[in-house]
Amino acid sequence: MTNAPWAKPPQSIGSHGFTLLELLMAIAIGALTIAALLSFYWAQQRTAAVQQGIAALQQDLRGITHILSQDIRMAGFNPRDADGPNAQLAPPRFVNGVTFQHINGTVQQAVTTDTTSIAFTADLNANGIIDQAAPAVDMPLEQIAYRFYNNSNRPRLQRYSPVGNGWQDVANNLDGIEFCYVIAGSPGCTTTPTSDDLTENKIRMVWVSLLLRSPSPDRKYTDQTVYRPASCLQDPGKSCVYPAGSFKHFNNGAAYDDNFHRQMLSFAVQCRNIRPNIAEVPPAP
């Protein structure tokens, strides 16, 4: 018996597989494609995070503006010629160097009206007095103050309330705040109203300048903007005087040169409830 010769199987087109070089090239191309997709994905993630921070910043700025405008507009509201429980708070007006009371008597805060704080009273419930004792349910708060507060490197805006713990946080990430007061008969505005300006009801308008920064840094951004509050813009030829203290409001007129996004807003609030004294009312023709 003879053995039949071994026959080589026929080759068909494309049946020989991939060479090592082809596999390496395919892996390299795949790796580059995945790297490009991941790079695009992380870039979009970073952009989304930055935009979310800016959106939160803008939302906080709008909220603070609304709250401050609403409160300051009611300063001095006195529909029934209210008398206060003491001479310091009668009649309702802007106050300075006054102690605000608390419903339980344990929290008493000295309040001021100056560059970085503002204090005033208003007879919001129109009962003829400025309530300081324990109020009835749902009685509006009639001692209102705002201040800049920096503790544990957490600069923020606080609002005083006669209930709760007294001072309550309103906004965080605050890099600058200024209250600038327009006085009757005087041009521009001042950050240091006198006692006469307060007792004689000469404050006609309050310019509020707020500078907020985003909650987290953006490593691909550098803030090189110089921020100037309202008092600096009243007289462009005059050098600015920034709030004194350890905290550098508006970075004392220099660029921050860091990686935080910031937005600044200056707005004016008309003091429509501050009544001018008789001496300020022009005589009838």
PERADA-V85275 format. One record per residue. N is the residue number from 1. RES is the residue in one small letter. SS is DSSP state (H for helix, E for strand, C for the rest). Layout:
N&RES&SS + N&RES&SS
This chain:
1&m&C + 2&t&C + 3&n&C + 4&a&C + 5&p&C + 6&w&C + 7&a&C + 8&k&C + 9&p&C + 10&p&C + 11&q&C + 12&s&C + 13&i&C + 14&g&C + 15&s&C + 16&h&C + 17&g&C + 18&f&C + 19&t&C + 20&l&H + 21&l&H + 22&e&H + 23&l&H + 24&l&H + 25&m&H + 26&a&H + 27&i&H + 28&a&H + 29&i&H + 30&g&H + 31&a&H + 32&l&H + 33&t&H + 34&i&H + 35&a&H + 36&a&H + 37&l&H + 38&l&H + 39&s&H + 40&f&H + 41&y&H + 42&w&H + 43&a&H + 44&q&H + 45&q&H + 46&r&H + 47&t&H + 48&a&H + 49&a&H + 50&v&H + 51&q&H + 52&q&H + 53&g&H + 54&i&H + 55&a&H + 56&a&H + 57&l&H + 58&q&H + 59&q&H + 60&d&H + 61&l&H + 62&r&H + 63&g&H + 64&i&H + 65&t&H + 66&h&H + 67&i&H + 68&l&H + 69&s&H + 70&q&H + 71&d&H + 72&i&H + 73&r&H + 74&m&C + 75&a&C + 76&g&C + 77&f&C + 78&n&C + 79&p&C + 80&r&C + 81&d&C + 82&a&C + 83&d&E + 84&g&C + 85&p&C + 86&n&C + 87&a&H + 88&q&H + 89&l&H + 90&a&C + 91&p&C + 92&p&C + 93&r&C + 94&f&E + 95&v&C + 96&n&C + 97&g&C + 98&v&E + 99&t&E + 100&f&E + 101&q&C + 102&h&C + 103&i&C + 104&n&C + 105&g&C + 106&t&C + 107&v&C + 108&q&C + 109&q&E + 110&a&E + 111&v&E + 112&t&C + 113&t&C + 114&d&C + 115&t&C + 116&t&C + 117&s&E + 118&i&E + 119&a&E + 120&f&E + 121&t&E + 122&a&C + 123&d&C + 124&l&C + 125&n&C + 126&a&C + 127&n&C + 128&g&C + 129&i&E + 130&i&C + 131&d&C + 132&q&C + 133&a&C + 134&a&C + 135&p&C + 136&a&C + 137&v&C + 138&d&C + 139&m&C + 140&p&C + 141&l&C + 142&e&C + 143&q&E + 144&i&E + 145&a&E + 146&y&E + 147&r&E + 148&f&E + 149&y&E + 150&n&E + 151&n&E + 152&s&C + 153&n&C + 154&r&E + 155&p&E + 156&r&E + 157&l&E + 158&q&E + 159&r&E + 160&y&E + 161&s&C + 162&p&C + 163&v&C + 164&g&C + 165&n&C + 166&g&C + 167&w&E + 168&q&E + 169&d&E + 170&v&E + 171&a&E + 172&n&C + 173&n&C + 174&l&E + 175&d&E + 176&g&E + 177&i&E + 178&e&E + 179&f&E + 180&c&E + 181&y&E + 182&v&E + 183&i&E + 184&a&C + 185&g&C + 186&s&C + 187&p&C + 188&g&C + 189&c&C + 190&t&E + 191&t&C + 192&t&C + 193&p&C + 194&t&C + 195&s&H + 196&d&H + 197&d&H + 198&l&H + 199&t&H + 200&e&C + 201&n&C + 202&k&C + 203&i&E + 204&r&E + 205&m&E + 206&v&E + 207&w&E + 208&v&E + 209&s&E + 210&l&E + 211&l&E + 212&l&E + 213&r&E + 214&s&C + 215&p&C + 216&s&C + 217&p&C + 218&d&C + 219&r&C + 220&k&C + 221&y&C + 222&t&C + 223&d&C + 224&q&C + 225&t&C + 226&v&C + 227&y&C + 228&r&C + 229&p&C + 230&a&H + 231&s&H + 232&c&H + 233&l&H + 234&q&H + 235&d&C + 236&p&C + 237&g&C + 238&k&C + 239&s&C + 240&c&C + 241&v&C + 242&y&C + 243&p&C + 244&a&C + 245&g&C + 246&s&C + 247&f&C + 248&k&C + 249&h&H + 250&f&H + 251&n&H + 252&n&H + 253&g&H + 254&a&C + 255&a&C + 256&y&C + 257&d&C + 258&d&C + 259&n&C + 260&f&C + 261&h&C + 262&r&E + 263&q&E + 264&m&E + 265&l&E + 266&s&E + 267&f&E + 268&a&E + 269&v&E + 270&q&E + 271&c&C + 272&r&C + 273&n&C + 274&i&C + 275&r&C + 276&p&C + 277&n&C + 278&i&H + 279&a&H + 280&e&H + 281&v&C + 282&p&C + 283&p&C + 284&a&C + 285&p&C
